[in-house]
Amino acid sequence: MFEQQHILNKIEQWAERLPYKTLKIEVELPNQSFVLEKSKNRPVGFAPPPMEKRKGD
């Protein structure tokens, strides 16, 4: 079971690199199945506009 958990953790780490809104990964093994479901929430608020570099700097 330890090896399976390690592999599932690696799959989750890989999935975090994807630009997803909603993610569902199903892994079926002979005697069991695992489901990873995640959603990324959009950030609330706004970012200020980037500051322009002045010519004298």
PDB file of N, H, CA, C and O in Angstrom:
ATOM      1  N   MET A   1       0.830  -1.210   0.000  1.00  0.00           N
ATOM      2  CA  MET A   1       0.000   0.000   0.000  1.00  0.00           C
ATOM      3  C   MET A   1       0.862   1.256   0.000  1.00  0.00           C
ATOM      4  O   MET A   1       0.467   2.272  -0.571  1.00  0.00           O
ATOM      5  N   PHE A   2       2.041   1.201   0.636  1.00  0.00           N
ATOM      6  H   PHE A   2       2.361   0.375   1.100  1.00  0.00           H
ATOM      7  CA  PHE A   2       2.913   2.370   0.676  1.00  0.00           C
ATOM      8  C   PHE A   2       3.312   2.800  -0.732  1.00  0.00           C
ATOM      9  O   PHE A   2       3.295   3.992  -1.042  1.00  0.00           O
ATOM     10  N   GLU A   3       3.666   1.852  -1.579  1.00  0.00           N
ATOM     11  H   GLU A   3       3.680   0.884  -1.327  1.00  0.00           H
ATOM     12  CA  GLU A   3       4.070   2.174  -2.950  1.00  0.00           C
ATOM     13  C   GLU A   3       2.921   2.819  -3.717  1.00  0.00           C
ATOM     14  O   GLU A   3       3.134   3.769  -4.470  1.00  0.00           O
ATOM     15  N   GLN A   4       1.717   2.314  -3.533  1.00  0.00           N
ATOM     16  H   GLN A   4       1.543   1.542  -2.922  1.00  0.00           H
ATOM     17  CA  GLN A   4       0.547   2.889  -4.206  1.00  0.00           C
ATOM     18  C   GLN A   4       0.311   4.320  -3.744  1.00  0.00           C
ATOM     19  O   GLN A   4       0.019   5.196  -4.558  1.00  0.00           O
ATOM     20  N   GLN A   5       0.433   4.560  -2.452  1.00  0.00           N
ATOM     21  H   GLN A   5       0.670   3.848  -1.791  1.00  0.00           H
ATOM     22  CA  GLN A   5       0.241   5.917  -1.928  1.00  0.00           C
ATOM     23  C   GLN A   5       1.298   6.857  -2.478  1.00  0.00           C
ATOM     24  O   GLN A   5       1.004   8.007  -2.803  1.00  0.00           O
ATOM     25  N   HIS A   6       2.520   6.373  -2.582  1.00  0.00           N
ATOM     26  H   HIS A   6       2.758   5.438  -2.317  1.00  0.00           H
ATOM     27  CA  HIS A   6       3.609   7.175  -3.143  1.00  0.00           C
ATOM     28  C   HIS A   6       3.304   7.554  -4.595  1.00  0.00           C
ATOM     29  O   HIS A   6       3.499   8.702  -4.994  1.00  0.00           O
ATOM     30  N   ILE A   7       2.829   6.593  -5.375  1.00  0.00           N
ATOM     31  H   ILE A   7       2.671   5.661  -5.051  1.00  0.00           H
ATOM     32  CA  ILE A   7       2.494   6.855  -6.782  1.00  0.00           C
ATOM     33  C   ILE A   7       1.333   7.837  -6.879  1.00  0.00           C
ATOM     34  O   ILE A   7       1.355   8.736  -7.719  1.00  0.00           O
ATOM     35  N   LEU A   8       0.326   7.678  -6.035  1.00  0.00           N
ATOM     36  H   LEU A   8       0.308   6.947  -5.352  1.00  0.00           H
ATOM     37  CA  LEU A   8      -0.807   8.607  -6.049  1.00  0.00           C
ATOM     38  C   LEU A   8      -0.369  10.017  -5.674  1.00  0.00           C
ATOM     39  O   LEU A   8      -0.869  10.988  -6.241  1.00  0.00           O
ATOM     40  N   ASN A   9       0.555  10.142  -4.730  1.00  0.00           N
ATOM     41  H   ASN A   9       0.962   9.353  -4.270  1.00  0.00           H
ATOM     42  CA  ASN A   9       1.082  11.465  -4.377  1.00  0.00           C
ATOM     43  C   ASN A   9       1.816  12.090  -5.557  1.00  0.00           C
ATOM     44  O   ASN A   9       1.707  13.294  -5.789  1.00  0.00           O
ATOM     45  N   LYS A  10       2.560  11.284  -6.302  1.00  0.00           N
ATOM     46  H   LYS A  10       2.649  10.305  -6.114  1.00  0.00           H
ATOM     47  CA  LYS A  10       3.259  11.791  -7.488  1.00  0.00           C
ATOM     48  C   LYS A  10       2.273  12.259  -8.545  1.00  0.00           C
ATOM     49  O   LYS A  10       2.493  13.281  -9.195  1.00  0.00           O
ATOM     50  N   ILE A  11       1.190  11.519  -8.719  1.00  0.00           N
ATOM     51  H   ILE A  11       1.010  10.689  -8.191  1.00  0.00           H
ATOM     52  CA  ILE A  11       0.150  11.923  -9.683  1.00  0.00           C
ATOM     53  C   ILE A  11      -0.450  13.258  -9.262  1.00  0.00           C
ATOM     54  O   ILE A  11      -0.684  14.124 -10.104  1.00  0.00           O
ATOM     55  N   GLU A  12      -0.698  13.430  -7.976  1.00  0.00           N
ATOM     56  H   GLU A  12      -0.508  12.726  -7.292  1.00  0.00           H
ATOM     57  CA  GLU A  12      -1.261  14.691  -7.481  1.00  0.00           C
ATOM     58  C   GLU A  12      -0.288  15.850  -7.697  1.00  0.00           C
ATOM     59  O   GLU A  12      -0.707  16.943  -8.079  1.00  0.00           O
ATOM     60  N   GLN A  13       1.001  15.625  -7.456  1.00  0.00           N
ATOM     61  H   GLN A  13       1.341  14.738  -7.145  1.00  0.00           H
ATOM     62  CA  GLN A  13       1.999  16.674  -7.685  1.00  0.00           C
ATOM     63  C   GLN A  13       2.039  17.057  -9.163  1.00  0.00           C
ATOM     64  O   GLN A  13       2.116  18.240  -9.495  1.00  0.00           O
ATOM     65  N   TRP A  14       1.989  16.076 -10.040  1.00  0.00           N
ATOM     66  H   TRP A  14       1.927  15.115  -9.771  1.00  0.00           H
ATOM     67  CA  TRP A  14       1.987  16.335 -11.481  1.00  0.00           C
ATOM     68  C   TRP A  14       0.737  17.132 -11.873  1.00  0.00           C
ATOM     69  O   TRP A  14       0.816  18.077 -12.658  1.00  0.00           O
ATOM     70  N   ALA A  15      -0.404  16.746 -11.325  1.00  0.00           N
ATOM     71  H   ALA A  15      -0.468  15.978 -10.688  1.00  0.00           H
ATOM     72  CA  ALA A  15      -1.665  17.400 -11.661  1.00  0.00           C
ATOM     73  C   ALA A  15      -1.662  18.865 -11.238  1.00  0.00           C
ATOM     74  O   ALA A  15      -2.289  19.691 -11.901  1.00  0.00           O
ATOM     75  N   GLU A  16      -0.974  19.207 -10.152  1.00  0.00           N
ATOM     76  H   GLU A  16      -0.465  18.536  -9.614  1.00  0.00           H
ATOM     77  CA  GLU A  16      -0.930  20.594  -9.680  1.00  0.00           C
ATOM     78  C   GLU A  16      -0.253  21.521 -10.690  1.00  0.00           C
ATOM     79  O   GLU A  16      -0.472  22.732 -10.655  1.00  0.00           O
ATOM     80  N   ARG A  17       0.558  20.975 -11.581  1.00  0.00           N
ATOM     81  H   ARG A  17       0.736  19.991 -11.610  1.00  0.00           H
ATOM     82  CA  ARG A  17       1.224  21.795 -12.602  1.00  0.00           C
ATOM     83  C   ARG A  17       0.305  22.134 -13.762  1.00  0.00           C
ATOM     84  O   ARG A  17       0.634  22.987 -14.586  1.00  0.00           O
ATOM     85  N   LEU A  18      -0.838  21.476 -13.835  1.00  0.00           N
ATOM     86  H   LEU A  18      -1.105  20.782 -13.166  1.00  0.00           H
ATOM     87  CA  LEU A  18      -1.776  21.723 -14.938  1.00  0.00           C
ATOM     88  C   LEU A  18      -2.620  22.964 -14.654  1.00  0.00           C
ATOM     89  O   LEU A  18      -2.949  23.248 -13.502  1.00  0.00           O
ATOM     90  N   PRO A  19      -2.969  23.702 -15.711  1.00  0.00           N
ATOM     91  CA  PRO A  19      -3.807  24.908 -15.515  1.00  0.00           C
ATOM     92  C   PRO A  19      -5.300  24.544 -15.489  1.00  0.00           C
ATOM     93  O   PRO A  19      -6.034  24.875 -16.420  1.00  0.00           O
ATOM     94  N   TYR A  20      -5.736  23.877 -14.447  1.00  0.00           N
ATOM     95  H   TYR A  20      -5.140  23.607 -13.691  1.00  0.00           H
ATOM     96  CA  TYR A  20      -7.113  23.396 -14.400  1.00  0.00           C
ATOM     97  C   TYR A  20      -8.011  24.301 -13.561  1.00  0.00           C
ATOM     98  O   TYR A  20      -7.546  25.037 -12.691  1.00  0.00           O
ATOM     99  N   LYS A  21      -9.312  24.226 -13.847  1.00  0.00           N
ATOM    100  H   LYS A  21      -9.690  23.628 -14.554  1.00  0.00           H
ATOM    101  CA  LYS A  21     -10.319  24.810 -12.971  1.00  0.00           C
ATOM    102  C   LYS A  21     -10.894  23.697 -12.105  1.00  0.00           C
ATOM    103  O   LYS A  21     -11.033  23.846 -10.891  1.00  0.00           O
ATOM    104  N   THR A  22     -11.227  22.575 -12.750  1.00  0.00           N
ATOM    105  H   THR A  22     -11.114  22.454 -13.736  1.00  0.00           H
ATOM    106  CA  THR A  22     -11.726  21.400 -12.054  1.00  0.00           C
ATOM    107  C   THR A  22     -10.957  20.197 -12.571  1.00  0.00           C
ATOM    108  O   THR A  22     -10.721  20.075 -13.773  1.00  0.00           O
ATOM    109  N   LEU A  23     -10.568  19.315 -11.673  1.00  0.00           N
ATOM    110  H   LEU A  23     -10.760  19.414 -10.696  1.00  0.00           H
ATOM    111  CA  LEU A  23      -9.750  18.163 -12.021  1.00  0.00           C
ATOM    112  C   LEU A  23     -10.346  16.919 -11.386  1.00  0.00           C
ATOM    113  O   LEU A  23     -10.728  16.929 -10.216  1.00  0.00           O
ATOM    114  N   LYS A  24     -10.425  15.846 -12.165  1.00  0.00           N
ATOM    115  H   LYS A  24     -10.115  15.837 -13.116  1.00  0.00           H
ATOM    116  CA  LYS A  24     -10.870  14.561 -11.624  1.00  0.00           C
ATOM    117  C   LYS A  24     -10.006  13.481 -12.251  1.00  0.00           C
ATOM    118  O   LYS A  24      -9.984  13.316 -13.471  1.00  0.00           O
ATOM    119  N   ILE A  25      -9.300  12.752 -11.411  1.00  0.00           N
ATOM    120  H   ILE A  25      -9.319  12.885 -10.420  1.00  0.00           H
ATOM    121  CA  ILE A  25      -8.451  11.656 -11.866  1.00  0.00           C
ATOM    122  C   ILE A  25      -8.925  10.399 -11.152  1.00  0.00           C
ATOM    123  O   ILE A  25      -9.017  10.364  -9.925  1.00  0.00           O
ATOM    124  N   GLU A  26      -9.223   9.368 -11.934  1.00  0.00           N
ATOM    125  H   GLU A  26      -9.148   9.396 -12.931  1.00  0.00           H
ATOM    126  CA  GLU A  26      -9.626   8.087 -11.375  1.00  0.00           C
ATOM    127  C   GLU A  26      -8.546   7.061 -11.678  1.00  0.00           C
ATOM    128  O   GLU A  26      -8.088   6.941 -12.815  1.00  0.00           O
ATOM    129  N   VAL A  27      -8.147   6.331 -10.660  1.00  0.00           N
ATOM    130  H   VAL A  27      -8.519   6.428  -9.736  1.00  0.00           H
ATOM    131  CA  VAL A  27      -7.156   5.271 -10.815  1.00  0.00           C
ATOM    132  C   VAL A  27      -7.827   3.976 -10.364  1.00  0.00           C
ATOM    133  O   VAL A  27      -8.251   3.849  -9.215  1.00  0.00           O
ATOM    134  N   GLU A  28      -7.916   3.019 -11.284  1.00  0.00           N
ATOM    135  H   GLU A  28      -7.572   3.122 -12.218  1.00  0.00           H
ATOM    136  CA  GLU A  28      -8.532   1.738 -10.947  1.00  0.00           C
ATOM    137  C   GLU A  28      -7.465   0.658 -10.908  1.00  0.00           C
ATOM    138  O   GLU A  28      -6.722   0.457 -11.869  1.00  0.00           O
ATOM    139  N   LEU A  29      -7.406  -0.027  -9.789  1.00  0.00           N
ATOM    140  H   LEU A  29      -8.010   0.136  -9.009  1.00  0.00           H
ATOM    141  CA  LEU A  29      -6.503  -1.152  -9.589  1.00  0.00           C
ATOM    142  C   LEU A  29      -7.348  -2.416  -9.481  1.00  0.00           C
ATOM    143  O   LEU A  29      -8.569  -2.320  -9.353  1.00  0.00           O
ATOM    144  N   PRO A  30      -6.739  -3.589  -9.529  1.00  0.00           N
ATOM    145  CA  PRO A  30      -7.540  -4.817  -9.500  1.00  0.00           C
ATOM    146  C   PRO A  30      -8.524  -4.903  -8.321  1.00  0.00           C
ATOM    147  O   PRO A  30      -9.658  -5.345  -8.507  1.00  0.00           O
ATOM    148  N   ASN A  31      -8.116  -4.494  -7.130  1.00  0.00           N
ATOM    149  H   ASN A  31      -7.194  -4.135  -6.980  1.00  0.00           H
ATOM    150  CA  ASN A  31      -8.997  -4.649  -5.966  1.00  0.00           C
ATOM    151  C   ASN A  31      -9.491  -3.348  -5.368  1.00  0.00           C
ATOM    152  O   ASN A  31     -10.203  -3.357  -4.363  1.00  0.00           O
ATOM    153  N   GLN A  32      -9.124  -2.232  -5.969  1.00  0.00           N
ATOM    154  H   GLN A  32      -8.546  -2.224  -6.785  1.00  0.00           H
ATOM    155  CA  GLN A  32      -9.533  -0.951  -5.396  1.00  0.00           C
ATOM    156  C   GLN A  32      -9.456   0.145  -6.447  1.00  0.00           C
ATOM    157  O   GLN A  32      -8.852  -0.023  -7.506  1.00  0.00           O
ATOM    158  N   SER A  33     -10.084   1.273  -6.129  1.00  0.00           N
ATOM    159  H   SER A  33     -10.575   1.409  -5.269  1.00  0.00           H
ATOM    160  CA  SER A  33      -9.990   2.427  -7.022  1.00  0.00           C
ATOM    161  C   SER A  33      -9.841   3.679  -6.175  1.00  0.00           C
ATOM    162  O   SER A  33     -10.300   3.741  -5.035  1.00  0.00           O
ATOM    163  N   PHE A  34      -9.191   4.672  -6.760  1.00  0.00           N
ATOM    164  H   PHE A  34      -8.818   4.622  -7.687  1.00  0.00           H
ATOM    165  CA  PHE A  34      -8.947   5.940  -6.095  1.00  0.00           C
ATOM    166  C   PHE A  34      -9.445   7.061  -6.990  1.00  0.00           C
ATOM    167  O   PHE A  34      -9.338   6.980  -8.214  1.00  0.00           O
ATOM    168  N   VAL A  35      -9.986   8.101  -6.384  1.00  0.00           N
ATOM    169  H   VAL A  35     -10.073   8.167  -5.390  1.00  0.00           H
ATOM    170  CA  VAL A  35     -10.467   9.257  -7.134  1.00  0.00           C
ATOM    171  C   VAL A  35      -9.875  10.513  -6.499  1.00  0.00           C
ATOM    172  O   VAL A  35      -9.962  10.719  -5.289  1.00  0.00           O
ATOM    173  N   LEU A  36      -9.275  11.343  -7.344  1.00  0.00           N
ATOM    174  H   LEU A  36      -9.204  11.175  -8.327  1.00  0.00           H
ATOM    175  CA  LEU A  36      -8.749  12.628  -6.907  1.00  0.00           C
ATOM    176  C   LEU A  36      -9.583  13.701  -7.585  1.00  0.00           C
ATOM    177  O   LEU A  36      -9.578  13.806  -8.812  1.00  0.00           O
ATOM    178  N   GLU A  37     -10.297  14.495  -6.806  1.00  0.00           N
ATOM    179  H   GLU A  37     -10.301  14.410  -5.810  1.00  0.00           H
ATOM    180  CA  GLU A  37     -11.102  15.590  -7.342  1.00  0.00           C
ATOM    181  C   GLU A  37     -10.659  16.875  -6.674  1.00  0.00           C
ATOM    182  O   GLU A  37     -10.571  16.954  -5.448  1.00  0.00           O
ATOM    183  N   LYS A  38     -10.378  17.883  -7.491  1.00  0.00           N
ATOM    184  H   LYS A  38     -10.449  17.819  -8.487  1.00  0.00           H
ATOM    185  CA  LYS A  38      -9.931  19.173  -6.967  1.00  0.00           C
ATOM    186  C   LYS A  38     -10.507  20.288  -7.822  1.00  0.00           C
ATOM    187  O   LYS A  38     -10.805  20.101  -9.002  1.00  0.00           O
ATOM    188  N   SER A  39     -10.653  21.429  -7.214  1.00  0.00           N
ATOM    189  H   SER A  39     -10.410  21.581  -6.256  1.00  0.00           H
ATOM    190  CA  SER A  39     -11.043  22.646  -7.917  1.00  0.00           C
ATOM    191  C   SER A  39     -10.149  23.771  -7.444  1.00  0.00           C
ATOM    192  O   SER A  39      -9.849  23.887  -6.256  1.00  0.00           O
ATOM    193  N   LYS A  40      -9.728  24.597  -8.384  1.00  0.00           N
ATOM    194  H   LYS A  40      -9.972  24.502  -9.349  1.00  0.00           H
ATOM    195  CA  LYS A  40      -8.955  25.785  -8.027  1.00  0.00           C
ATOM    196  C   LYS A  40      -9.909  26.965  -8.034  1.00  0.00           C
ATOM    197  O   LYS A  40     -10.614  27.208  -9.014  1.00  0.00           O
ATOM    198  N   ASN A  41      -9.921  27.693  -6.930  1.00  0.00           N
ATOM    199  H   ASN A  41      -9.349  27.496  -6.134  1.00  0.00           H
ATOM    200  CA  ASN A  41     -10.759  28.883  -6.845  1.00  0.00           C
ATOM    201  C   ASN A  41     -10.039  30.049  -7.501  1.00  0.00           C
ATOM    202  O   ASN A  41      -8.819  30.176  -7.405  1.00  0.00           O
ATOM    203  N   ARG A  42     -10.801  30.889  -8.161  1.00  0.00           N
ATOM    204  H   ARG A  42     -11.793  30.786  -8.239  1.00  0.00           H
ATOM    205  CA  ARG A  42     -10.218  32.085  -8.750  1.00  0.00           C
ATOM    206  C   ARG A  42      -9.862  33.044  -7.628  1.00  0.00           C
ATOM    207  O   ARG A  42     -10.604  33.153  -6.652  1.00  0.00           O
ATOM    208  N   PRO A  43      -8.737  33.743  -7.749  1.00  0.00           N
ATOM    209  CA  PRO A  43      -8.375  34.702  -6.708  1.00  0.00           C
ATOM    210  C   PRO A  43      -9.386  35.841  -6.634  1.00  0.00           C
ATOM    211  O   PRO A  43      -9.906  36.299  -7.651  1.00  0.00           O
ATOM    212  N   VAL A  44      -9.647  36.281  -5.428  1.00  0.00           N
ATOM    213  H   VAL A  44      -9.224  35.909  -4.602  1.00  0.00           H
ATOM    214  CA  VAL A  44     -10.589  37.375  -5.204  1.00  0.00           C
ATOM    215  C   VAL A  44      -9.791  38.670  -5.135  1.00  0.00           C
ATOM    216  O   VAL A  44      -8.708  38.710  -4.551  1.00  0.00           O
ATOM    217  N   GLY A  45     -10.329  39.725  -5.733  1.00  0.00           N
ATOM    218  H   GLY A  45     -11.208  39.692  -6.208  1.00  0.00           H
ATOM    219  CA  GLY A  45      -9.650  41.012  -5.694  1.00  0.00           C
ATOM    220  C   GLY A  45      -8.973  41.315  -7.017  1.00  0.00           C
ATOM    221  O   GLY A  45      -9.313  40.747  -8.055  1.00  0.00           O
ATOM    222  N   PHE A  46      -8.021  42.210  -6.960  1.00  0.00           N
ATOM    223  H   PHE A  46      -7.745  42.671  -6.117  1.00  0.00           H
ATOM    224  CA  PHE A  46      -7.318  42.598  -8.171  1.00  0.00           C
ATOM    225  C   PHE A  46      -5.881  42.927  -7.827  1.00  0.00           C
ATOM    226  O   PHE A  46      -5.530  43.172  -6.673  1.00  0.00           O
ATOM    227  N   ALA A  47      -5.066  42.925  -8.860  1.00  0.00           N
ATOM    228  H   ALA A  47      -5.350  42.726  -9.797  1.00  0.00           H
ATOM    229  CA  ALA A  47      -3.662  43.288  -8.688  1.00  0.00           C
ATOM    230  C   ALA A  47      -3.472  44.695  -9.232  1.00  0.00           C
ATOM    231  O   ALA A  47      -4.038  45.018 -10.277  1.00  0.00           O
ATOM    232  N   PRO A  48      -2.707  45.532  -8.574  1.00  0.00           N
ATOM    233  CA  PRO A  48      -2.473  46.870  -9.095  1.00  0.00           C
ATOM    234  C   PRO A  48      -1.686  46.803 -10.403  1.00  0.00           C
ATOM    235  O   PRO A  48      -0.938  45.851 -10.629  1.00  0.00           O
ATOM    236  N   PRO A  49      -1.848  47.799 -11.256  1.00  0.00           N
ATOM    237  CA  PRO A  49      -1.100  47.780 -12.515  1.00  0.00           C
ATOM    238  C   PRO A  49       0.395  47.864 -12.235  1.00  0.00           C
ATOM    239  O   PRO A  49       0.813  48.460 -11.243  1.00  0.00           O
ATOM    240  N   PRO A  50       1.207  47.262 -13.119  1.00  0.00           N
ATOM    241  CA  PRO A  50       2.657  47.316 -12.890  1.00  0.00           C
ATOM    242  C   PRO A  50       3.167  48.750 -12.954  1.00  0.00           C
ATOM    243  O   PRO A  50       2.684  49.568 -13.737  1.00  0.00           O
ATOM    244  N   MET A  51       4.151  49.030 -12.113  1.00  0.00           N
ATOM    245  H   MET A  51       4.544  48.366 -11.477  1.00  0.00           H
ATOM    246  CA  MET A  51       4.718  50.380 -12.103  1.00  0.00           C
ATOM    247  C   MET A  51       5.637  50.548 -13.313  1.00  0.00           C
ATOM    248  O   MET A  51       6.422  49.659 -13.639  1.00  0.00           O
ATOM    249  N   GLU A  52       5.526  51.692 -13.965  1.00  0.00           N
ATOM    250  H   GLU A  52       4.888  52.415 -13.699  1.00  0.00           H
ATOM    251  CA  GLU A  52       6.385  51.962 -15.097  1.00  0.00           C
ATOM    252  C   GLU A  52       7.733  52.451 -14.602  1.00  0.00           C
ATOM    253  O   GLU A  52       7.822  53.161 -13.601  1.00  0.00           O
ATOM    254  N   LYS A  53       8.760  52.071 -15.300  1.00  0.00           N
ATOM    255  H   LYS A  53       8.688  51.495 -16.113  1.00  0.00           H
ATOM    256  CA  LYS A  53      10.106  52.494 -14.930  1.00  0.00           C
ATOM    257  C   LYS A  53      10.325  53.913 -15.459  1.00  0.00           C
ATOM    258  O   LYS A  53      10.055  54.205 -16.624  1.00  0.00           O
ATOM    259  N   ARG A  54      10.817  54.778 -14.587  1.00  0.00           N
ATOM    260  H   ARG A  54      11.036  54.540 -13.641  1.00  0.00           H
ATOM    261  CA  ARG A  54      11.076  56.147 -15.008  1.00  0.00           C
ATOM    262  C   ARG A  54      12.396  56.217 -15.746  1.00  0.00           C
ATOM    263  O   ARG A  54      13.288  55.402 -15.505  1.00  0.00           O
ATOM    264  N   LYS A  55      12.531  57.189 -16.648  1.00  0.00           N
ATOM    265  H   LYS A  55      11.807  57.850 -16.843  1.00  0.00           H
ATOM    266  CA  LYS A  55      13.735  57.323 -17.463  1.00  0.00           C
ATOM    267  C   LYS A  55      14.962  57.668 -16.617  1.00  0.00           C
ATOM    268  O   LYS A  55      16.071  57.258 -16.962  1.00  0.00           O
ATOM    269  N   GLY A  56      14.796  58.399 -15.535  1.00  0.00           N
ATOM    270  H   GLY A  56      13.896  58.732 -15.254  1.00  0.00           H
ATOM    271  CA  GLY A  56      15.924  58.835 -14.715  1.00  0.00           C
ATOM    272  C   GLY A  56      16.477  57.753 -13.807  1.00  0.00           C
ATOM    273  O   GLY A  56      17.528  57.957 -13.200  1.00  0.00           O
ATOM    274  N   ASP A  57      15.813  56.609 -13.687  1.00  0.00           N
ATOM    275  H   ASP A  57      14.959  56.443 -14.180  1.00  0.00           H
ATOM    276  CA  ASP A  57      16.260  55.554 -12.754  1.00  0.00           C
ATOM    277  C   ASP A  57      17.348  54.695 -13.349  1.00  0.00           C
ATOM    278  O   ASP A  57      17.830  53.769 -12.697  1.00  0.00           O
TER     279      ASP A  57
END
